Amino acid sequence: MTQEETGVYIFCGIQTNQDDEFGKIEVEGEKRETYTIRYKDAAIVAATMPMKIYSPNRENLIMHQTMVSNVMAEKDAVIPISFGNIFKSKDDVKVLLENLYPQFETLFPEIKGKIELGLKVIGKQEWLESVVNENPDIEKVAKEVRGKSKEAGYYDRIKLGEATQNVFKNLRSKIETDIYEPLANMSTASKVNEPQGEKMLLNAAFLIDREGEKAFDDMVNKLYEDWEKEVDFKYTGPWAAYNFVNIRLNIEGS
């Protein structure tokens, strides 16, 4: 029976001057002890795991996020590292940390005491249909399409598709003005990501001070009350600052 090869899986970076402990994490049915690998006032939170490619399935992603959340509960400067990075040894991780340290040194004061919150705004089907159907440009082109053969109405159908896209573009612009901007004004930083699906009108992330979370929650609730007949909110967090940290890992040979 061959012995299972192990590696060092990494979760996040933290600012610390001591060997912190964050308990065990369950990985694919087996509990693994976590530990820190340190350099100067920085450390990477890690665990020894089987050396392999980890599938980004729901269970594994939750495992990774749970560990980062556990660290966030104890540390106020947490730099998230993306899922699935595993190295051959602690020494390899130490070298990585030394290389990343200039970035960490810059990021720690920027994210200290801050959390990320996410907001997705999804249009309700009936409202979206009514907005599209009541648009005069779409109604005009739709009339031109009716009664024509498939070949004769080809370019009219293209115009109809373009007109519909313009309606959604205008809706997204209005949502950004009415919902995103008030929240962005309460944030240290904010970001609009690409919508996921045609009914999503906003996909945003906000970096805020931990102390300001309740005030931010209250504003989200107020905005939802203003818009609840037209849209649904998917409000998530707190997270580590995934959308506001751009760390490049050099994992060649890992």
CORVENSUL-V637194 format. One record per backbone hydrogen bond with DSSP energy under -1.0 kcal/mol. CO is the residue of the C=O (numbers start at 1). NH is the residue of the N-H. Records with the same first field share a line. If there is no record, write none. Layout:
CO = NH / NH
//
This chain:
5 = 51
7 = 49
8 = 87
9 = 47
11 = 81
12 = 45
13 = 79
14 = 43
18 = 20
23 = 34
25 = 32
27 = 30
30 = 27
32 = 25
35 = 46
37 = 44
39 = 42
41 = 16
42 = 39
43 = 14
44 = 37
45 = 11
46 = 35
47 = 9
49 = 7
50 = 52
55 = 57
57 = 61
58 = 62
59 = 63
60 = 64
61 = 65
62 = 66
63 = 67
64 = 68
65 = 69
66 = 70
67 = 71
68 = 72
69 = 73
71 = 74 / 75
76 = 113
77 = 15
79 = 13
85 = 10
87 = 8
89 = 93
90 = 94
91 = 95
92 = 96
93 = 97
94 = 98
95 = 99
96 = 100
97 = 101
100 = 103 / 104
101 = 105
102 = 106
103 = 107
104 = 108
107 = 111
108 = 112
111 = 114
113 = 210
115 = 208
116 = 239
117 = 206
118 = 236
119 = 204
120 = 234
121 = 201 / 202
122 = 232
124 = 128
125 = 129
126 = 130
127 = 131
128 = 132
129 = 133
130 = 134
132 = 135
135 = 139
136 = 140
137 = 141
138 = 142
139 = 143
140 = 144
141 = 145
142 = 146
145 = 148
149 = 153
151 = 154
153 = 157
154 = 158
155 = 159
156 = 160
157 = 161
158 = 162
159 = 163
160 = 164
161 = 165
162 = 166
163 = 167
164 = 168
165 = 169
166 = 170
167 = 171
168 = 172
169 = 173
170 = 174
171 = 175
172 = 176
173 = 177
174 = 178
175 = 179 / 180
176 = 181
179 = 183
180 = 184
181 = 185
184 = 187
189 = 207
191 = 205
197 = 200
199 = 123
202 = 121
203 = 193
204 = 119
205 = 191
206 = 117
207 = 188 / 189
208 = 115
209 = 212
210 = 213
212 = 216
213 = 217
214 = 218
215 = 219
216 = 220
217 = 221
218 = 222
219 = 223
220 = 224
221 = 225
222 = 226
223 = 227
224 = 228
227 = 230 / 231
230 = 124
232 = 122
234 = 120
236 = 118
239 = 116
240 = 242
241 = 244
249 = 251
251 = 254
//
